[in-house]
Amino acid sequence: MHFTKKNVLEKRSDFVESLKSGKLLRFPGAYNPLSAKLISDIGFDGVYISGGVMANDLGLPDIGLTTLEQVSYRASQITRVTDLPTIVDADTGFKDCKKTISTFEEKGLAGCHIEDQIEQKRCGHLDNKELITKEEMVIKIKDAVSARKDKNFLIIARTDANAVEGLEKTIDRIKAYEDAGADMIFPEAMKDESEFEKVRKISKGYLLANMTEFGKSKLLNKSALEKLGYNLVIYPVTTQRLAMKNVEDGLKSIFKNGDQNNIIDNMQTRKRLYELVEYEKYNTPDNKITDFSTEGHE
């Protein structure tokens, strides 16, 4: 049970209307459902689910080893806990773009992106990526568009061409992908404002900016991206990186000191956790097992 108010169709239509507003929408990455609830509680515009994060969560590198079943199951768990729209990384389309789109639609996602790398893909900010041809990617996009039932389900085309073929070929691909029916373009590994700007000038539709840490792109703030005319920004791995760094530091402290007294201040409190999972809303009148209040818990 989750205390959400919007159904899937409402989340998608509201998302599309938000894009039309012209303001920059911010979608932090969620590595689990609880972090998605936190993203919503803080007031962000949407939730992003990174394929790399899903792979990492399984203890795997981001090289195309995860399956549609694994990613869609986790994505459905994440999207159902919040009224925010959720978009998911569909890697290279899991070998069948039509099935992939149908699956993510059925699972309640608001959109997904498909990239133009070969199936043995790499993280978008690593070197030595290989691409499929522009024509092959156009077919994937057309298959994706034809498979969707809800016109508000966003088909996002990601191109990794900048680090492989350069910006001019990237621009050529972007034009072809838009002509094929992509609702939004995700130009991966743009280096700086100049490259982001050049893409904006030639693009006819919505644009997504990836502000991932430790990568090839300069980290631009909200106002800079708005001035450049971008419509949506993702912070794909940020929450997982924050969590794992804090977990690693805490475990090292316990291992060294024998207890967790020195790291209590770095922890989310019991009270805050119970607020996020909406503990009190599960109360049942006259039932002592579920009759609960967060008062008195730190």
N, C-alpha and C positions, 0 to 999 in steps of 0.2 A: 504494500500500500504506500502510495506517495501522494502528498497533498498538493498536486499541481492543478491549475485551473484551465489551461489551454489544451485542446486536442491537437493532434499532429497537423491537421490542415490549417488551423489557426496559427500555429507556430510558424509554418512556412509562409503563409500569406502576410503575416506581420513582418517577417524577415524581409520579404520582397519590398514591402512598403518602406521599411527602414532604409533599404538600399537606395530607394528613389529619393529619399530626403537629402542626399548629397553629403551627409556627415560621415565621418570615418567611424566604422564599427570595429570594436575591439573584441577579439575572440582569444582568450588565453587557452592553452592546452589543458585538458583534464586527463590525468592518468588513472582516475577511478571515479565512481559515482560521487563519493564524498567530496572530492576536490571540485567536481562540477557544481555541487550545491554551494560550496564556498564562493566560486566564481559568480554565481547568481546572487548570493547574499551581499557581496561587495558592490554589485551594481553594473557589471560588465554587460555587453550587448549580446554575447553568444558564447558558445563553447566549441572548441576545436579538439579533434581527436587525431593525434599524430600516428602514422604508421610506424615511425621509428620508435615512439614511446611504447606502442603496443608490442613491438618486437622486444624492446629492452625489458619490458615488464615480464616477458617470458624467458628472459635470460639469453636472448638471441640478438645478433647484429641485424641492422636494417639492410638486408640484402635480398629481400623478396622471399623469405622463408615462411612467413605467416600466410594463413589461408583466409579466404573469404569467410568461412564459417567462424574462425577464431575472432577476426576483427569485427564482424557484424554482431556476434554475440556480445562482445564487450561494449561495442558502440550502443547497442540497444539498452544495456544496463545503465550506461551513462546518460543517454538522452532522456530517459523516462523519469529522471528524478528532478527535472527542472522545466520551467516554462520557457527557457531560452532556446533559440534555434541552435542546433548542433550540426556542424559539418565534419566529415570524416575523410581521412586520407585513404583512397582506394588503390594506392600504388599504381601499377600498370594496368589495372582492370581485372586482375585475377583470371586472366586468359579468356574471359567471356564478359564483355562490357554490358551486354543486355541483361544477363543474369545478375551481375553486380548491382546495376541500377535498381532492378526489381527488388533485390534483397534489401538494399538500404532503404528504399521507399517503404517496404513492408515493416522494417524495424523502427520506423519513425524518425529517420534522419531528415534534416532540412536540405541537405546537399552533399556532394562529394567531389573530390578532384581526382583526375586520372592523368598520369604523366607520360611523357614521350620517351622514356628510357626503355631499354630491352628488359625482358623479364628478370634477368639476373641483375637487378638494379642496385644502386648504391644510394647512400644518403646524399641529398641534393647539394651538400657543401663539401663533398669529397672530390678528389681528382679522379681522372680516368673513367668517367662515366661514358656509356655508349648509348646512342639514340636509335630508335626506329626511324624510318623515313617520314617525312612530312605527310606523304600520301597515306601511309599506314595509320598514322595518328588521326588523320581526317576521318578515316573509316571508323575508328574507335569512337570518335566523338559523335558521328552520325548514328552509330549503333546505340550509344548511350541516350541520345536525344529521342530516338524512336521508341526506346524501351520504357521511358517514364510515363506514368499515368497522370500524375499531378504536375501541371505546368509550372507550379511554384517550387518544385524540387529543382535545386540549382545544379546545373552541370558545369563544373569548373575544369578547365583544361590547363594543366601545368606543363610548362616547357622548361627543360633542363639544358636548352641549347646554348645559353650564354657562355657557360664554362667549357663547352665542347667546340662550338662552331663560331662563337662571337656574336656580338649584338645585332649586326645586320641580318644574319640568318635567323636569329631569334625573332626579330621584327617580322621577317617574312613568314615564319611559322605562326606567329600570333595572328596575322591577317588571315591566314588560311584556316586557323582554328575558329576564329570568330565567324568566318563565312560558313563554316561547317555547322554552326549552331550553338557553340559554347556560350553560356550565359556570362561567364566570368573567366578572366585569364589570370593565371598564377605564374608570373615570370620568376623563376627560381634563380637564386644567387646573383641578383643585381648587386653591383659593387658599391655604388654611391648615388647621390642625388641626381647626377647627370644621367645615369643609365635609367633610373626610375622615371625621370622626366621624359626621356626619349620614347620610352614605351607608352607613357600616357599620351603623348602627342599623336601617335599613330593608332591607338586603340579606340574602337568605337563603343566599347561596353564597359562593364565593371572590371576593376582590377584589385587583386589581392597582393599585399606585401607581406613577406615573411621576415619577421624580426627575430631570428634565432641567434642565440649566443654562440661565440667561438667559431663563427662561420665566415663566409666570404663577403657578406653584406655589412655595410656600415649600419650600426644601430641608430635608427632615426626615431625622434620622438613624435608624439601624436600630432602636434601642430605642423611639423615639417611634412609629414605624410599627407595631412589635409591640404596643405598648400600645393603639394605635388599632384593632388587630384585623385588619390587612391581612396577606394571605397571600403576596404576591409583590411585589417592587420591581424596576423596571428602571432602568438608567442608560443610556439608548439611544444617545446621541451622544458620551458622555464619551471613549471611547477614540479616536474619530476626531478630536475636538477636541484632545486631548492630542498625538496624532501630528502633525496638521497645524500646530499652533503650533510644535512643536519642529522640524519640517521647514522651515517658513518662516523661523524664526530662524537655523537652520543655513545655509540657502541664502544669506540676507542676509550672514552672516558670511563665507562663502566668496567671495561677490561683492565684498565690501569688502576682505578681507584677502588674497585670492589663494590661500589654502589652508585646510584644515580643522583645523589644529593646535589652535586655540582652542576647538573644540567636540567634541573626542574624548571628553571626560568625559560628554557628553550622549548618547552613542551606546550602543546595546546591543553588547556585545562579540561577537566571532566565536564564542568558547566558549559563551556563553549562547544564541546563535542555534542552534548545533549541538545543544545540549542540548534545546532546544524541538522541533526537527525530528527528534529521536531518531536522529541520524546513525549512531551506532554499531550500532543495531539492524538496519541494512541491510547490515552486514558479512557477507561470504561467506567461509567458511574457504578458505585457500590462494588467495584472489583479491586480488592487490595493489591492484587498482583500487578495490575497495569495502572493503578492510581498513583501518579508520580508527579513531583514538582522539581524543577531545577534549583529552586531556592535551597540554600544551605550547602550546595556543592560548589567547590572551587574549580 
